[in-house]
């Protein structure tokens, strides 16, 4: 089996993206078939457990408080409401449940509430994932103790383009959080967004950064920009579909053992474009009608497409783990009540 490399050069990644389309797809599919079942797709459901009101200025995000996008700030959902959604997702065939909150970073007093949700979802026999913004080392360990499997924290774009998209935090802040997540023993879910006005060379920079992390992300979501009215990128030109497939294929070659997730933007993709992405190495999707605050193909359409392509949902065995209740509150009752 082909060795997993962490020494990719940026020029090598760009050379992949520059290959003739058929040659690139052939190489990507060969890598995919070598490391994965080519007809199995991992299915996740993503729920926004705390929507809107984020203080960051990410140019693509409808949840930023500073943009008039029609997304109203909401409080953290109740445990019962989250658990009901998780049960619905499992009944629909999802094996992983991801909980997202529009925070720059969670306050310590929020962590016990999220930890309780994680434990409850894990008890259903589902894998758990969370995306809550920047985490401290202590917070990452608490979430691991609660039963969290994956933590999502995208780097979004190439290092040199990052400042064109986000000004309220640095790329290094994101890399620090990924370090805390890895140190806690959590699996990482980390990718980016393409179609934000970046060049092909800058897309190579995004993939190069991911492929040269200390460990390849276990899951690599490749998002196609969803243009939302009211955000600075609302009028950005839609990325060419073949260019998007190139990004999927290069991600698969550079990180062959990772799950490559066909993520945001699927609602605007034709079945044919999605099929090309699956052939190029995508083997994970978010499943359900909502992807945080933007649309997602409904489950019936996804099941129909799977049937047409001979694809099946990946079965995942979830090991039961003991929740370390003694470390669920990282800050003590005095701070938690603040």
Secondary structure, 3 states (H helix, E strand, C coil): CCCCCCCCCHHHHHHHHCCCHHHHHHHHHHHHHHHCCCCEEEEEEEEEEECCCECCCCCCCCCECCCCCCCCCCCCCCHHHHHHHHHHHHHCCCCEEEEEECCCECCHHHHHHHHHHHHHHHCCCCEEEEECCECCHHHHHHHHHHCCCEEECCCECCCCCHHHHCCCCCHHHHHHHHHHHHHCCCEEECCEEECCCCCHHHHHHHHHHHHCCCCCCCEEEEEECCCCCCCCCCCCCCCCHHHHHHHHHHHHHHCCCCEEEECCCHHHCCHHHHHHHHHHCCCEEECCCEECCEECCCHHHHHHHHHHHCCEECCCCCCCCCCCHHHCCCCHHHHHCC
